[in-house]
Amino acid sequence: MQILMIILSTIVFIDFAHAQSRPDDIFSIESLGDGIYVHHGAHLDIDDGYQGDICNISFVVGSKGVAVIDTGGSLKVGQQLREAIRKVSSLPVLYVINTHVHPDHIYGNAAFLADKPQFIGHDKLATAMELRREQYTKLNVRFLGEDANGTLLIKPTVSVKDTLALDLGDRKLMLSAHAVAHTNTDISMLESKTSTLFTGDLLFIERTPAIEGNIKGLIAELENLKKMPAKQVVPGHGPVTKKWIEAINNEQRYLNGLLADIRSSIKKGESMESTMNTAAASEKDKWLLFDVANRRNVNGLYPALEWE
């Protein structure tokens, strides 16, 4: 099972969009106001060259210091993020938070070692990192080339088993660990001053959701997120939104349709290859990268659902 999960995570890792690209020398930051900043990674197809910069990475500035939420897929991206932070604030980086184990979110951690922050992640994150170390190292070398140099695997020094409150002075950060959903290492974070919810890859907006962990668990955790007192949401991939309930509903619609269609195909005795072409077909025009991402989702889910 662990080997299967690593293979699936590799599939998720290479599931990059080709809709957008950005020159290497531009590292833009979106200010959401009140000390909240987000960098949106480019959507790049693997054939165009993965650059370690495909997901949302963020930081929050409080009166005591800075919290970083995800750090990108390489030391280079992490350094660019740190430089962007220093242009905004000279306060110390107190926390580096990883929302889950996927390499596009964790491999910029090393850029913050000199700041001596607390590195924070799910209770199962350190183990998951170690299990994937060899595979992710090979992927980094293959896809990043020279940019893989200095890209170290930095494990959490503080783990989140249930919830954890962090203090930035004028604002609190409430971290919540989730049951197996997108992965088995998912955490979300609610910032108190602006009621901004950072979901990690529990939530995808515009881009086809990727599933490594448990589709039924992901549907359930998304339902739980709806109970959060958030005013705006930063997803793992895609634009920031104040219409976040609608965004969650969109993802749940896709997931429920995918689950129902795979189950129906299995019941009818249809092959996995055939199911890749038909499952969630009604969603095709609603998501970026649907053809490749949906097929990969079916490839990962079909064998497990056969054993329900």
N, C-alpha and C positions, 0 to 999 in steps of 0.2 A: 504493500500500500504506500509506504514512504517513497519507493522508487517511482510509482505511478504519479504521486503528487509532485515529485520533482520534475518529471517529464511534462506534466500539465502546466507547472509554473513556467517551464521553459517556453511552452507554447504561448502562454499569456505574455511572456516577456517579448516575444518577437511579433506580437500582434499590434503593429504600429500603423497609425493612419497615414495616408499619403495626401490628405487634403490641403495641408499647409506646410510651409517651410520657412526658415528664417536664417539669415546670415549668421555665421558663428560669432561675430563680434558684437552682436546686439543682445543684451540681456535686460529685457524690459520688466518693470515692476508696476503692477496696478495697485494704486492706493484705494482702499475701501473706506478711508476716513477713520479717525479715532485710533490710529496706531496699528491698523490691520493692513498688511501688504501681501500680494500674491504675484508670483511669477508663473505664467502659463507656458508650459513646455510646448514645443512645436509638434505637430502631427507629421510623422515621417514614416514612409514605407521602408521596410528593411532593405529593399534594393537601392534606396536613395542614400543609405548610410545612417545607421543609428548613431546618435551623438550623445546619448546619455541624458537627454533633456526633452522628455515627452510628457511629464506629468505636472500637476500643480504642486508647487512648493511655496511655502508661506512663512511669514514671521509676524509676531505680535510684539509691540513695544509697550512696556509698562513703565511705571515710575521707578521700579527697582532694576529692571533689566529686560532682556529680550528672550522670547521663546521661538524656536524654529520648528516648523511642522514639515517634515520630510526635507530631504537635502539634494535630491537629484540622483542621477545614475553614474556619476564619476567624481573624482576629486576635482577636476576642472570645473564642473557645474557647481559643486559645493563652494569652491573658491569664488566663483562669480556671485553666488548668493551671499557669501560673507562680505564681499566688497560692496554689494548693494545695501546690505544692512548697515555697514559703516558709513555710507553716505547719508543715511537717515538718522542714525543714533550712535553715540559713543558708549552707551551703557553696555555692561557685560552681557554676553550670551549665557544665560543661566540654564536653559533647557534645550535639548535637541530631541524632538519627539518623532519617532517613526511610526506611521500609521499601520504598516504591515511589512511583510518580508520581501516583497518584490524588488528587484535590483534597481529599477528606475526611481525608487523612493529612498534607498538607504545608502548608496555608495558615495554620496557627497559628505557623509558624516566626518570623515577624516579631516576635512577642511576646518573643523571646529575643535580639534583636539587641543590646540594651544589655548583656547578659551576655558578649558577645564569645566565644561558644563556637565550637568547630569544628562546622560543619554537614557531615554525613556522609551519603553515599548511593552508590548503584550507579554504576559507571563511565559508564553511559549515561543517568543521571538528568538531568544538566544539559541535555543535548540534547533529551531527551523533554519536559522542562519548557518549553523554548523553543518547541518545535513546537506545544505545546498552549496556550501563553500566551493567545492571543487568544480561543480557544474557552472556556477555563476562566474568563477574566475576564468574558465575557458570561454564563456560567452563574452565576457568583458574584453578579453584579448582579441577575440574574433571580430567583434563589432566596433570596438572603440579604438583599436590600434594603439598609437602612442598615448592617447588620452586615458588608456587603462593604467598607465604608470602611476604608482602612488595611490591607486584606488584600493583602500584597505577595508576589510569587513570589521566594523566597530559595533560591538554588541552592546545592548542596554546595560547600564549600571543600576537602573531602577526599573522594576517591572510592575505592570498593572494586571492584577489578577481579577479585580472587580471594578472598583473606581479609585481614582487618585486625584486629589485637589492640589494644584500648584499655585503659588502666590507670586504675582508680578508687581505687587504693591497696590496700585489703584484698580487692579482687576484680578479675578481668579480664573483659572483654567480647570475645568472639570473633565477628566479623562475617563472614558468608559471602555472596558474590555468587552468584546462581543463573542458569542458562541460562533462555531465554525460557519462561515458565510462566504465572502469572497475568497478568503484564506482561513487558516486556523489561527491567525495572528492579528486580526483586525481590532483596531481601537479607533474611537471617534473622540472629538474634543469640542466642548462648548465653552466659549469665551464669554465672561459675565457682563462686561461693560457694553458691548455692542450686540450681544446675543448672536454671535456668529458661530455657526456649527461647521466644523471641519470633519468631513465624513471619510476621508481616505477613499479607497476604491470600493467601498460599499455602494457609492453612488457614482454613476457615469451620466454625463449629460452630453447629448448629441452623438457621442461615439458609442458603438455597440458594447454593452456591458460584457466583461470577461468573467468567467466563473472557473475557479480552481477548486474551491472548497466544497460547498454543499448548497445546491440551488434552493432547496426547501428552507435551509437555515438562512440563506440570504434574503429570501422573501420575508421571512419572519423578522429578521433584524431590521429590514427597511420599514416594516410596520411599526416596530418599536421606536425607530427614529422619528416617526411622525408625532410622537408624544413629547418631543423635545421642545422647549420654549424658545425656538430660534426665530430670528427675524431675517436672516440671510444665511446661505449655505455655500461653502467652498467644497466642490466635489473633488474626487481624485483626478478626474479628467473632465475638461469642459469648462464653460463659463460659470462665474459666480451668479447666483440667482436669489431673488427674494420670493420667487414662485417655486419654492422648494418642495412643497407638498405635491404640486403638479409634476415636478421632475421625478419624485419618488414614484408617483403613480405610473408615470410613463415606463420607468424601469420595471416595476412590478408587472405591468401589462405584458411587456416583452417576456419576462421570466416565466410568468404563469402560462403564457401561450406556448413557449418553448417546452416547458415541462409537460403540458397536456399533449402536445403533438408527439413528443418522443414516447410517452407512455402509450399513446394510441398506435404508433408505428410498431412498437414492441408487441403489443397485443395482437396486431394483425400479422405478425411474423415478417414484417418488412426489415430489410437489412439496414445496418448503420449507414452505409454509403448512400442508400436511397433516402434515408431519413435526413441526411445532411442537405439534401436538395429540397426538402419539403417542410421541415420543422420551422415554425414561426414565420412562414412565408409572408404572412400579412404585415409583418414588421419591416419588410425589406426596404421600403422607401422612407422609413422614419429614422434610420440610423446611419452614421458613417461606418464604412468598412464592414457592412453587414455580411457580404458574401464570405469573406475570409474568416471573420470573427465568429459568425454564427456556426459555420462548419466546424470550427475548432471547439466551440462549446458543445456541439452534438457529439463530437469525437470523445470529449471528456466525460460527458454525462451518460451517454447511451449504455456503456458497459455497467456502470453502477446501478442504473435504473432497472436493468435486466434482472437484478437480484432483489428487487423490492418484495 
